[in-house]
Amino acid sequence: MKHLPGADPELVLLGHRFEELERIPLSDMTREEINALVQELGFYRKASPDEPVPPEYLRAPARPAGGAPDHADL
């Protein structure tokens, strides 16, 4: 996460080669909506900061550039 003063908050999804896949604006979303979004996208939520990430989530939710879903309903 990178805070940019004066910029509208957005979630930028990157592929495993760090290519930009999708930008999702977050300014009109509630915390609950953002939490639901990252779960829908396949992010893993650790129970504690020092918990290791399971191997199957290390590259998740990376996907090919053409596979970005539409989030207009959120």
Wavefront OBJ file of the C-alpha trace (Angstrom):
o trace
v 0.000 0.000 0.000
v 1.300 3.399 -0.932
v -0.303 6.625 0.344
v -0.197 9.518 -2.131
v -1.248 12.859 -0.588
v -4.095 14.458 -2.541
v -4.777 11.367 -4.657
v -8.100 9.539 -4.567
v -7.644 6.095 -2.991
v -7.645 3.201 -5.413
v -6.685 -0.444 -5.366
v -4.125 -1.176 -8.082
v -3.893 -4.849 -8.978
v -0.567 -6.007 -10.380
v 0.311 -9.241 -12.139
v 3.165 -11.496 -11.092
v 5.474 -9.505 -13.394
v 4.249 -6.249 -11.795
v 2.218 -5.229 -14.848
v -0.886 -3.232 -13.985
v -4.015 -5.337 -14.421
v -6.756 -3.150 -13.005
v -7.448 0.016 -10.970
v -10.455 0.025 -8.663
v -11.510 3.368 -7.113
v -12.135 3.084 -3.368
v -13.242 6.600 -2.385
v -16.992 5.825 -2.596
v -16.721 2.449 -0.859
v -17.246 1.674 2.816
v -14.762 -0.355 4.811
v -17.130 -3.340 4.660
v -17.373 -3.054 0.857
v -13.584 -2.883 0.528
v -13.180 -5.936 2.781
v -15.742 -7.835 0.672
v -13.941 -6.760 -2.518
v -10.524 -8.033 -1.446
v -12.091 -11.321 -0.339
v -13.843 -11.617 -3.717
v -10.535 -10.963 -5.454
v -8.938 -13.868 -3.589
v -6.661 -12.086 -1.124
v -5.718 -14.047 2.010
v -6.406 -12.402 5.371
v -3.959 -13.395 8.080
v -5.265 -13.921 11.619
v -2.217 -12.076 12.996
v 0.571 -9.981 11.429
v 3.236 -12.628 12.119
v 1.227 -15.540 10.672
v 2.854 -16.999 7.540
v 0.955 -16.853 4.256
v 0.043 -20.321 2.931
v 2.026 -21.282 -0.194
v -1.075 -21.356 -2.418
v -1.644 -17.636 -1.669
v 1.913 -16.391 -2.210
v 1.193 -15.319 -5.805
v -2.567 -14.975 -5.406
v -4.639 -13.300 -6.599
v -2.414 -12.679 -9.646
v -4.202 -13.400 -12.901
v -3.628 -12.681 -16.598
v -4.295 -9.107 -17.777
v -7.349 -10.171 -19.762
v -9.004 -11.833 -16.785
v -9.947 -8.725 -14.794
v -13.548 -8.867 -13.546
v -15.959 -5.933 -13.726
v -16.617 -4.353 -10.307
v -19.187 -1.755 -11.384
v -21.735 -3.310 -9.018
v -19.719 -2.435 -5.877
l 1 2 3 4 5 6 7 8 9 10 11 12 13 14 15 16 17 18 19 20 21 22 23 24 25 26 27 28 29 30 31 32 33 34 35 36 37 38 39 40 41 42 43 44 45 46 47 48 49 50 51 52 53 54 55 56 57 58 59 60 61 62 63 64 65 66 67 68 69 70 71 72 73 74
